[in-house]
């Protein structure tokens, strides 16, 4: 399918938010995914920015709308409104900064209090290119992800390792969940019951119930 054909027909738009402490590489991850770019002199995000990328999942055109929320404390009250409508989220920490990982539970709590409770969430340990400076073990992060029912991957925005995989995992899971919901709605209508999606926003199942981390985690090595 030609890129022009994809752009002219959008089947789904999925909003995904990037959250986490300042300087963990959220903007770089977004730039790598949306434009395949990386800048060493990237400036801190002020407020909120977003970029889009359209891709094809199972012959459907999906527009990913990725929101980059500033990590600095003073912007957190501003960014809370941007969780609204998000069907996916990436919790990003820096593997060389233990404190950024220790703040993840607080970010997760904020996410769950502002976003839909059924949002698809991935924990992302960024900057694997700095392996010699690692301060957070893969095992610690994997254990936390499994406990909270999250997807988990380690990435490097610098060398592009796993960035594509991280976004595709989240977007594909959202896509599959939405299609399961559509199927259920169709069956309800066939049985004479009103469809569960009629006039309602699509709600994606909770990752804790629907995504067994141990069986569906992508490779983290």
Long-range contacts (C-beta under 8 A, 24 or more apart in sequence): 1-56, 6-54, 6-55, 6-56, 6-61, 7-54, 7-61, 9-61, 10-54, 10-61, 10-62, 10-63, 11-60, 11-61, 11-62, 12-60, 12-61, 12-62, 12-63, 12-175, 12-178, 13-62, 13-63, 13-65, 14-62, 14-63, 14-64, 14-65, 14-87, 14-88, 14-171, 14-174, 14-175, 15-65, 15-67, 15-85, 15-86, 15-87, 15-88, 16-64, 16-65, 16-66, 16-67, 16-86, 16-87, 16-88, 16-89, 16-90, 16-167, 16-170, 16-171, 17-66, 17-67, 17-69, 17-82, 17-83, 17-86, 17-88, 17-89, 17-90, 17-111, 17-115, 18-66, 18-67, 18-68, 18-69, 18-89, 18-90, 18-92, 19-69, 19-71, 19-79, 19-89, 19-90, 19-91, 19-92, 19-107, 19-110, 19-111, 20-71, 20-90, 20-91, 20-92, 20-93, 20-100, 20-103, 20-104, 20-107, 20-124, 21-71, 21-93, 21-94, 21-97, 21-99, 21-100, 21-103, 21-107, 22-70, 22-71, 22-72, 23-71, 23-94, 24-71, 24-92, 24-93, 24-94, 24-97, 24-100, 24-126, 24-127, 25-92, 25-94, 25-126, 25-127, 25-157, 26-68, 26-69, 26-71, 26-90, 26-92, 27-68, 28-126, 28-157, 28-158, 29-90, 29-92, 29-124, 29-126, 29-155, 29-157, 29-163, 29-166, 30-66, 30-68, 31-157, 32-157, 32-160, 32-163, 33-66, 33-163, 33-164, 33-167, 34-66, 36-160, 38-157, 38-158, 38-160, 44-70, 44-71, 44-72, 45-69, 45-70, 45-71, 46-70, 46-75, 47-75, 47-78, 47-79, 48-78, 48-79, 48-82, 55-168, 55-171, 57-171, 57-172, 57-175, 58-175, 60-175, 62-171, 62-175, 64-167, 64-171, 66-167, 76-110, 80-110, 80-114, 83-111, 83-114, 83-115, 84-114, 84-115, 85-201, 86-115, 86-116, 86-119, 87-116, 87-119, 87-120, 87-174, 87-202, 87-204, 88-119, 88-120, 88-121, 88-122, 88-170, 88-171, 88-173, 88-174, 89-115, 89-119, 89-120, 89-121, 89-122, 90-121, 90-122, 90-123, 90-124, 90-166, 90-167, 90-170, 91-121, 91-122, 91-123, 91-124, 91-150, 92-124, 92-126, 93-123, 93-124, 93-125, 93-126, 93-136, 93-141, 94-125, 94-126, 94-127, 95-125, 95-126, 95-127, 95-128, 95-130, 95-134, 95-135, 95-136, 95-154, 96-127, 96-130, 96-133, 96-134, 96-135, 96-136, 97-135, 97-136, 98-135, 98-136, 101-125, 101-135, 101-136, 101-140, 101-141, 104-144, 105-144, 108-148, 116-203, 116-204, 117-206, 118-203, 118-204, 118-205, 118-206, 118-207, 119-204, 119-207, 120-151, 120-170, 120-173, 120-174, 120-177, 120-204, 120-207, 120-211, 121-148, 121-149, 121-150, 121-151, 121-207, 122-150, 122-151, 122-152, 122-153, 122-166, 122-169, 122-170, 123-148, 123-150, 123-151, 123-152, 123-153, 124-152, 124-153, 124-154, 124-155, 124-166, 125-152, 125-153, 125-154, 125-155, 126-154, 126-155, 126-156, 126-157, 127-156, 127-157, 127-158, 128-154, 128-155, 128-156, 128-161, 128-162, 129-156, 129-158, 129-159, 129-161, 138-220, 142-217, 142-220, 145-213, 145-217, 146-213, 146-214, 146-217, 148-208, 149-206, 149-207, 149-208, 149-209, 149-211, 149-213, 150-207, 150-211, 150-213, 151-207, 151-211, 151-213, 151-216, 151-217, 151-218, 152-213, 152-217, 152-220, 153-218, 153-220, 154-220, 162-218, 165-218, 169-218, 173-207, 173-211, 174-204, 177-204, 177-205, 177-210, 178-202, 178-204, 180-205
